[in-house]
Amino acid sequence: MIQHIDDAKCVGCGVCVQKCPLDAIRLNEAGKAFIAYPDDCMTCYVCERLCPAGAIFVHPFKEKLPPVFPGPQYEAVEGNDLRDKEAYHA
């Protein structure tokens, strides 16, 4: 997610606006880049890498990520060997 665009460093070139694949960045009335749609940012780093002034900082984990839960647990079924084609197609 885009975390910060430094107004003091931004030169208003518009490269970030042109190259953002989801149009999350716009130029304000003063010609400076701003984060118009922060929720649309997919953290691709294109804006940060292409900004000639180094005014954009992208942080991949700005918000706390939800916990990861394991998927459903399955028990092995005895007697079913899927490698045995005859038993599988019987």
N, CA and C of each residue as an Amber inpcrd file, in Angstrom:
protein
   270
   0.8450000  -1.1710000   0.0000000   0.0000000   0.0000000   0.0000000
   0.8940000   1.2380000   0.0000000   0.4990000   2.2580000  -0.7630000
   1.2520000   3.5040000  -0.7750000   1.1430000   4.1230000   0.6080000
   2.2700000   4.3780000   1.2190000   2.2340000   4.9420000   2.5580000
   2.4420000   6.4450000   2.5540000   3.2980000   6.9340000   1.6520000
   3.6320000   8.3460000   1.7440000   4.1190000   8.8810000   0.4050000
   3.6520000  10.0750000   0.0430000   4.2100000  10.8330000  -1.0700000
   4.6930000  12.1460000  -0.4790000   5.9840000  12.4050000  -0.5740000
   6.6040000  13.5900000   0.0100000   6.3950000  14.7910000  -0.9080000
   5.5530000  15.7400000  -0.4770000   5.2800000  16.9450000  -1.2730000
   6.5440000  17.7520000  -1.5510000   7.4450000  17.7740000  -0.5960000
   8.6740000  18.5510000  -0.7630000   9.5640000  17.9770000  -1.8660000
   9.5230000  16.6670000  -2.0500000  10.3410000  16.0220000  -3.0790000
   9.6280000  15.9230000  -4.4250000   8.2930000  15.8410000  -4.4090000
   7.5240000  15.6540000  -5.6430000   7.7290000  16.8370000  -6.5890000
   8.0960000  16.5300000  -7.8310000   8.3070000  17.5690000  -8.8370000
   7.1050000  17.7130000  -9.7650000   6.0740000  16.8950000  -9.5530000
   4.8530000  16.9990000 -10.3420000   4.9880000  16.5260000 -11.7720000
   5.8890000  15.6120000 -12.0290000   6.1130000  15.1260000 -13.3960000
   4.9570000  14.2740000 -13.9140000   4.2260000  13.6190000 -13.0060000
   3.0820000  12.8070000 -13.3950000   3.4080000  11.3910000 -13.8260000
   4.6570000  10.9750000 -13.7120000   5.0340000   9.6130000 -14.0950000
   4.2430000   8.6000000 -13.2770000   4.1190000   8.8360000 -11.9790000
   3.3920000   7.9030000 -11.1120000   1.9250000   7.8000000 -11.5140000
   1.3420000   8.9190000 -11.9090000  -0.0620000   8.9290000 -12.3310000
  -0.2290000   8.1280000 -13.6160000   0.6850000   8.3230000 -14.5470000
   0.6160000   7.6320000 -15.8370000   0.8730000   6.1350000 -15.7190000
   1.7700000   5.7430000 -14.8390000   2.1990000   4.3470000 -14.7710000
   1.4520000   3.4880000 -13.7630000   0.6970000   4.0880000 -12.8490000
  -0.0440000   3.2910000 -11.8650000  -1.0840000   2.4390000 -12.5890000
  -1.0030000   1.1080000 -12.4810000  -1.9360000   0.2540000 -13.2160000
  -3.3810000   0.3520000 -12.7320000  -3.6090000   0.8690000 -11.5320000
  -4.9720000   0.9630000 -11.0030000  -5.4300000   2.3990000 -10.7780000
  -4.6870000   3.3670000 -11.2950000  -5.0500000   4.7900000 -11.1870000
  -5.3020000   5.2320000  -9.7540000  -4.4630000   4.7990000  -8.8320000
  -4.6220000   5.1580000  -7.4220000  -4.0330000   6.5240000  -7.0970000
  -3.2080000   7.0660000  -7.9930000  -2.5200000   8.3350000  -7.7470000
  -3.0350000   9.3920000  -8.7200000  -3.1760000  10.6000000  -8.2300000
  -3.6090000  11.7430000  -9.0430000  -2.7110000  12.9330000  -8.7240000
  -2.8130000  13.9820000  -9.5310000  -2.1380000  15.2440000  -9.2410000
  -3.1600000  16.2120000  -8.6660000  -2.7760000  16.9380000  -7.6090000
  -3.6870000  17.9230000  -7.0140000  -3.5990000  19.2500000  -7.7710000
  -4.2990000  20.2620000  -7.2700000  -4.3410000  21.5670000  -7.9340000
  -2.9610000  22.2110000  -8.0260000  -2.1000000  21.8890000  -7.0740000
  -0.7420000  22.4440000  -7.0620000   0.2100000  21.6560000  -7.9610000
  -0.3030000  20.6030000  -8.6030000   0.5210000  19.7940000  -9.4880000
   1.3650000  18.7580000  -8.7780000   1.0270000  18.4590000  -7.5370000
   1.7590000  17.4590000  -6.7560000   0.9580000  16.1560000  -6.7070000
   1.6600000  15.0440000  -6.6960000   1.0010000  13.7360000  -6.6290000
   0.4050000  13.5210000  -5.2480000  -0.7580000  12.8750000  -5.2220000
  -1.3650000  12.4820000  -3.9530000  -2.0630000  11.1430000  -4.1340000
  -2.2870000  10.4610000  -3.0220000  -2.9090000   9.1430000  -3.0420000
  -4.4210000   9.3360000  -3.0690000  -5.0150000   9.2380000  -4.2410000
  -6.4510000   9.4660000  -4.3830000  -7.2630000   8.2560000  -3.9420000
  -6.7690000   7.0750000  -4.2180000  -7.4990000   5.8440000  -3.9030000
  -6.5580000   4.8360000  -3.2370000  -6.2370000   5.0400000  -1.9540000
  -5.2670000   4.1580000  -1.2910000  -5.6930000   2.6930000  -1.2290000
  -6.9850000   2.4300000  -1.1560000  -7.4470000   1.0390000  -1.0900000
  -7.2710000   0.3030000  -2.4130000  -7.1040000   1.0450000  -3.5020000
  -6.9160000   0.4180000  -4.8070000  -5.4670000   0.0070000  -5.0640000
  -4.5510000   0.5240000  -4.2600000  -3.1280000   0.2060000  -4.4480000
  -2.9020000  -1.2920000  -4.2620000  -2.2050000  -1.9140000  -5.2330000
  -1.9300000  -3.3480000  -5.1380000  -0.4750000  -3.6240000  -4.7530000
   0.2210000  -2.5870000  -4.2870000   1.5930000  -2.7040000  -3.7960000
   2.5140000  -3.3110000  -4.8580000   2.4480000  -2.7690000  -6.0680000
   3.2910000  -3.2730000  -7.1580000   4.6400000  -2.5560000  -7.2270000
   4.7830000  -1.4510000  -6.5020000   6.0250000  -0.6730000  -6.4200000
   6.3780000   0.0690000  -7.7030000   5.5140000   0.0870000  -8.7000000
   5.8190000   0.7750000  -9.9530000   6.0500000   2.2590000  -9.6980000
   5.1720000   2.8900000  -8.9340000   5.3100000   4.3250000  -8.6790000
   6.6000000   4.6380000  -7.9280000   6.9070000   3.8360000  -6.9260000
   8.1160000   4.0640000  -6.1300000   9.3730000   3.9020000  -6.9780000
   9.4020000   2.8870000  -7.8140000  10.5840000   2.6240000  -8.6380000
  10.7680000   3.6600000  -9.7360000   9.6560000   4.1760000 -10.2870000
   9.7570000   5.0920000 -11.4150000   9.8010000   6.5630000 -11.0270000
   9.5180000   6.8970000  -9.7870000   9.5260000   8.3010000  -9.3650000
  10.9480000   8.8560000  -9.4660000  11.1790000   9.8260000 -10.3690000
  12.5380000  10.3430000 -10.5370000  13.0320000  11.1420000  -9.3310000
  12.1070000  11.6380000  -8.5170000  12.4840000  12.4500000  -7.3530000
  12.5960000  11.6270000  -6.0730000  12.1990000  10.3640000  -6.1150000
  12.2240000   9.5310000  -4.9110000  11.2340000   9.9970000  -3.8630000
  10.1000000  10.5120000  -4.3190000   9.1150000  11.0930000  -3.4040000
   8.0920000  10.0930000  -2.8770000   8.0650000   8.8880000  -3.4260000
   7.0270000   7.9200000  -3.0550000   7.6360000   6.7730000  -2.2620000
   6.9660000   6.4330000  -1.1590000   7.3800000   5.2970000  -0.3390000
   6.2110000   4.3280000  -0.2470000   6.4220000   3.1090000  -0.6870000
   5.4010000   2.0650000  -0.6300000   5.7770000   1.1110000   0.4930000
   4.8180000   0.8310000   1.3580000   5.0660000  -0.0970000   2.4640000
   4.1120000  -1.2710000   2.2950000   4.6300000  -2.4910000   2.1290000
   3.7540000  -3.6240000   1.8490000   2.8420000  -4.0240000   2.9960000
   3.1960000  -3.6850000   4.2290000   2.3960000  -4.1160000   5.3700000
   2.0170000  -2.9340000   6.2440000   1.4130000  -1.9240000   5.6380000
   1.0120000  -0.7440000   6.4050000  -0.0020000  -1.1170000   7.4730000
  -0.9160000  -1.9910000   7.1210000  -1.9380000  -2.4210000   8.0680000
  -1.6060000  -3.8290000   8.5470000  -2.0540000  -4.1450000   9.7290000
  -1.8150000  -5.4810000  10.2720000  -2.5590000  -6.5130000   9.4320000
  -1.8610000  -7.5420000   9.0440000  -2.4700000  -8.5940000   8.2350000
  -3.3160000  -9.5100000   9.1090000  -4.4060000 -10.0360000   8.5520000
  -5.2170000 -10.9680000   9.3350000  -4.4460000 -12.2550000   9.5830000
  -4.7600000 -12.9510000  10.6510000  -4.0560000 -14.2090000  10.9210000
  -4.3580000 -15.2440000   9.8460000  -3.4140000 -16.1110000   9.6250000
  -3.5810000 -17.1740000   8.6370000  -4.0630000 -18.4210000   9.3650000
  -5.1730000 -18.9530000   8.9000000  -5.7350000 -20.1550000   9.5010000
  -5.4980000 -21.3320000   8.5650000  -5.1730000 -22.4880000   9.1120000
  -4.9850000 -23.6490000   8.2420000  -6.3150000 -24.0480000   7.6080000
  -6.2270000 -24.6350000   6.4540000  -7.4300000 -25.1020000   5.7740000
  -8.0360000 -26.2890000   6.4950000  -9.0910000 -26.8420000   5.9280000
  -9.7350000 -27.9900000   6.5740000  -8.7640000 -29.1570000   6.7000000
  -8.8940000 -29.8850000   7.7680000  -8.0190000 -31.0250000   8.0160000
  -8.7280000 -32.3040000   7.5660000  -8.0280000 -33.1190000   6.8120000
  -8.5880000 -34.3690000   6.3170000  -7.7760000 -35.5350000   6.8590000
  -8.4670000 -36.6200000   7.1440000  -7.7830000 -37.8300000   7.5900000
  -7.6100000 -38.7640000   6.4040000  -6.4990000 -39.4810000   6.4010000
  -6.2470000 -40.4500000   5.3430000  -7.2340000 -41.6040000   5.4660000
  -7.6850000 -42.0860000   4.3140000  -8.6000000 -43.2240000   4.2910000
  -7.7870000 -44.4610000   3.9460000  -7.7790000 -45.4270000   4.8250000
  -6.9930000 -46.6360000   4.5970000  -7.6440000 -47.4990000   3.5270000
  -6.8030000 -48.1880000   2.7630000  -7.3020000 -49.1290000   1.7710000
  -7.5400000 -48.5050000   0.4110000  -7.4200000 -47.2280000   0.2680000
  -7.5990000 -46.5720000  -1.0280000  -6.2530000 -46.0400000  -1.5000000
  -5.5730000 -46.8450000  -2.2840000  -4.2870000 -46.4320000  -2.8320000
  -4.5370000 -45.9810000  -4.2620000  -4.5180000 -44.6870000  -4.4990000
  -4.8320000 -44.1600000  -5.8250000  -3.7560000 -44.4860000  -6.8520000
  -2.6290000 -44.9850000  -6.4010000  -1.5820000 -45.3860000  -7.3370000
  -1.9210000 -46.7250000  -7.9830000  -2.8400000 -47.4880000  -7.3930000
  -3.2580000 -48.7840000  -7.9230000  -4.4270000 -48.5320000  -8.8770000
  -4.1470000 -48.5130000 -10.1960000  -5.1620000 -48.1450000 -11.1790000
  -6.3560000 -49.0930000 -11.1760000  -6.1190000 -50.4110000 -11.0080000
  -7.2320000 -51.3540000 -11.0150000  -8.1780000 -51.0800000  -9.8470000
  -7.6270000 -50.8530000  -8.6840000  -8.4700000 -50.5910000  -7.5160000
  -9.1880000 -49.2530000  -7.6730000  -8.5480000 -48.2960000  -8.3070000
  -9.1320000 -46.9630000  -8.4590000 -10.2990000 -46.9760000  -9.4390000
 -10.1720000 -47.7410000 -10.5230000 -11.2090000 -47.7500000 -11.5520000
 -12.2200000 -48.8770000 -11.3710000 -12.1670000 -49.5930000 -10.2930000
 -13.0890000 -50.7100000 -10.0820000 -14.4720000 -50.2280000  -9.7030000
